[in-house]
Amino acid sequence: MGTDVKALARWAIGRGYRLRFTTRQGQRAQGVLTAEGTQQPFDYDAAARVIELPGRCIQIDEYGWEVGPSGPPDRKSGERWGELGGLDERAGRP
């Protein structure tokens, strides 16, 4: 049985990103994420539902929604959940 990437696919589709898989073995998948013409390598752990990007890790639930820290994000820092190094400017979520 292959790697379950449904949550990852939902997460990417919801943001308008494209995924290209290079490897899918066991509970891990690797590939390239494309957002607004910019490509980033990713590593996805399907068991923990963690997306690893350069300089950042994102935890998602089974529906592809990001699981943020408990409580609201720190508004003073300007950090937004879902931000991929400035690529997710369209997301109107905090």
Residue pairs with C-beta under 8 A, 6 or more apart in sequence:
2 24
3 24
3 25
3 26
3 27
3 28
3 29
3 44
3 46
4 46
5 21
5 24
5 29
5 44
5 46
6 62
6 64
7 46
7 49
7 60
7 61
7 62
7 63
7 64
8 19
8 29
8 44
8 46
8 49
8 51
8 60
8 64
9 19
9 64
10 63
10 64
11 51
11 58
11 60
11 64
11 65
11 66
12 18
12 19
12 33
12 64
13 64
14 64
15 35
15 82
15 88
15 90
15 91
16 35
16 90
17 33
17 34
17 35
18 33
18 34
18 35
19 31
19 32
19 33
19 34
19 42
20 31
20 32
20 34
21 29
21 30
21 31
22 30
22 31
22 32
23 29
23 30
23 31
24 30
27 45
27 46
27 47
28 43
28 44
28 45
28 46
29 43
29 44
29 46
30 41
30 42
30 43
30 44
31 41
31 42
32 39
32 40
32 41
32 42
33 39
33 40
33 41
33 42
33 53
33 84
35 84
35 87
35 88
36 87
38 87
40 53
40 54
40 84
40 85
40 87
41 53
41 54
42 51
42 52
42 53
43 51
43 52
44 50
44 51
44 52
45 52
48 59
49 59
49 60
49 61
49 62
50 57
50 58
50 59
50 60
51 57
51 58
51 59
51 60
53 84
53 85
54 85
55 85
56 84
56 85
58 66
58 82
59 66
59 67
60 66
60 67
61 67
66 81
66 82
68 81
72 94
73 79
73 80
73 81
73 94
75 94
80 88
80 91
80 93
80 94
81 93
81 94
82 88
82 91
82 93
83 91
